[in-house]
Amino acid sequence: MLLSQQHRETYFSEMPASFGSGAQLTPARRVETTPKVGQPPHRGVAREAVTLSVDGVEQVLEVVRQKRRLGGQLDYRSRHVLHPAVIRAAKLRKRLGAAPGLLSPIPRKPRHWSPVYYRRLVDELVATERVLRGMLGDTIRALERRRGRLHGRWPR
């Protein structure tokens, strides 16, 4: 369809800003792109004092730098504190409507649930808690050995 010049001007109006034009958004700040403070070269422990001004009051902050294994890389706490079996058992117990304790009773199957589904969840919970029981047993045996070495007694 060919529009005359007269119709083109009235039919297609100039938009004040087309898609994609206008103010440019600033990129999101990510850990990888955040400026980092370089560490000064040192051997062993290095100490320095930094003076900061907080609400007009000068605060002296002492910085102690030490060599760290793996270069002092940050890591997530959950990778070292929470075992995946603990998390899985808690999720299964919540889905079943059971109390969060390790040896707390499991409620009866809800009426609207399939017996196969309920049995599968309970079996998975039993297997997960069996892993946790083994981990706790290992921890208790290690503590008893350590106590025996500390107090001159060896475990039976």
KENUVEX-180280 format. One line per field, with one value per residue (C-alpha): z, y, x; residue number from 1. Coordinates in Angstrom, 2 decimals. Layout:
up <- (Z,...)
north <- (Y,...)
east <- (X,...)
num <- (NUM,...)
//
This chain:
up <- (0.00,-1.08,1.03,-0.30,1.38,2.87,4.54,5.59,7.82,9.58,9.70,11.02,13.74,14.97,18.34,20.93,21.66,19.88,21.54,22.89,22.84,25.82,29.04,29.22,32.27,34.42,34.47,37.57,40.14,40.41,42.59,39.56,38.45,41.88,42.38,44.82,47.07,46.15,48.92,49.55,49.16,52.54,54.26,57.18,59.11,57.96,60.12,59.12,60.48,58.44,59.67,58.75,59.32,60.50,61.09,61.51,64.14,63.16,63.85,63.65,62.21,62.49,59.54,59.97,56.76,56.80,54.10,53.73,52.31,48.84,48.76,51.18,48.73,50.05,50.10,51.03,54.66,53.69,51.77,54.99,57.76,56.37,54.96,51.99,53.90,56.70,54.20,52.37,55.60,56.69,53.33,53.40,56.98,56.03,52.99,55.17,57.85,60.49,63.29,62.35,64.89,63.74,65.71,65.85,64.75,61.19,60.84,59.15,55.42,54.47,52.90,49.58,49.05,47.02,49.20,46.70,46.94,50.75,50.99,48.59,50.68,53.92,52.41,51.16,54.60,56.28,53.92,54.46,58.24,58.11,56.51,59.26,61.94,60.51,60.45,64.08,65.11,63.43,65.19,68.60,68.10,67.06,70.13,72.42,70.89,71.30,74.91,75.61,74.16,76.08,79.44,79.07,78.53,75.34,74.12,74.77)
north <- (0.00,3.26,6.27,9.77,12.31,13.99,10.78,9.60,12.62,12.20,8.40,7.95,10.42,10.95,9.33,11.33,8.32,5.04,1.71,1.43,5.11,7.38,7.26,4.43,2.20,1.70,-1.90,-3.96,-4.14,-7.64,-9.13,-9.69,-6.04,-4.39,-2.61,-4.43,-3.10,-4.59,-6.14,-4.70,-7.12,-8.54,-11.61,-13.16,-10.72,-7.12,-4.46,-1.04,1.59,3.25,6.39,6.60,9.45,8.22,10.95,13.46,11.39,9.95,6.24,4.41,0.93,-1.52,-3.91,-7.17,-9.02,-12.64,-15.15,-17.46,-20.90,-20.69,-16.97,-16.02,-16.79,-16.27,-19.17,-19.85,-20.83,-23.43,-25.46,-26.17,-26.00,-27.65,-31.14,-31.85,-34.77,-32.39,-30.05,-32.94,-34.45,-31.07,-30.58,-34.09,-33.65,-30.33,-31.91,-34.75,-32.30,-33.84,-32.05,-30.95,-33.18,-36.13,-38.78,-37.07,-39.15,-39.08,-38.22,-40.49,-40.27,-37.47,-38.77,-37.02,-38.39,-41.46,-44.30,-44.80,-41.14,-41.14,-44.39,-43.04,-39.88,-41.87,-44.31,-41.43,-39.79,-43.05,-43.43,-39.80,-40.09,-43.33,-41.33,-38.71,-41.41,-42.74,-39.26,-38.63,-42.00,-41.15,-37.78,-39.34,-41.96,-39.23,-37.15,-40.16,-40.86,-37.21,-37.16,-40.32,-38.81,-35.56,-37.23,-40.17,-42.71,-44.65,-45.61,-49.14)
east <- (0.00,1.49,0.53,0.65,2.89,-0.16,-1.40,2.03,2.55,-0.76,-0.74,2.83,3.63,7.13,7.65,9.57,11.79,11.90,12.53,16.06,16.86,16.92,18.85,21.35,21.04,24.09,25.32,24.53,27.30,28.65,31.35,33.53,33.32,33.62,36.95,39.16,41.87,45.21,47.23,50.65,53.55,54.57,55.91,54.08,51.91,51.58,49.93,48.77,46.41,43.68,41.90,38.23,35.79,32.37,29.78,32.56,34.38,37.74,38.15,41.47,41.12,44.00,44.31,46.21,47.04,48.10,48.78,45.79,45.47,43.90,44.62,41.86,39.05,35.56,33.17,29.57,28.98,26.39,28.98,30.85,28.24,25.12,25.41,23.10,21.55,20.47,18.82,17.12,15.77,14.38,12.63,11.16,9.93,8.31,6.60,5.30,4.11,6.38,8.20,11.74,13.56,15.63,13.73,10.33,7.34,6.04,2.34,-0.19,-0.80,-3.21,-6.43,-5.91,-2.37,-1.57,-0.22,2.62,3.66,3.50,5.49,8.15,8.61,8.81,11.34,13.47,13.31,14.34,17.32,18.38,18.11,20.10,22.95,22.63,22.65,25.92,27.43,26.42,27.85,31.16,31.22,30.55,33.29,35.77,34.88,35.34,38.76,39.75,38.54,40.53,43.71,43.23,42.63,45.01,42.22,41.76,38.32,37.12)
num <- (1,2,3,4,5,6,7,8,9,10,11,12,13,14,15,16,17,18,19,20,21,22,23,24,25,26,27,28,29,30,31,32,33,34,35,36,37,38,39,40,41,42,43,44,45,46,47,48,49,50,51,52,53,54,55,56,57,58,59,60,61,62,63,64,65,66,67,68,69,70,71,72,73,74,75,76,77,78,79,80,81,82,83,84,85,86,87,88,89,90,91,92,93,94,95,96,97,98,99,100,101,102,103,104,105,106,107,108,109,110,111,112,113,114,115,116,117,118,119,120,121,122,123,124,125,126,127,128,129,130,131,132,133,134,135,136,137,138,139,140,141,142,143,144,145,146,147,148,149,150,151,152,153,154,155,156)
//
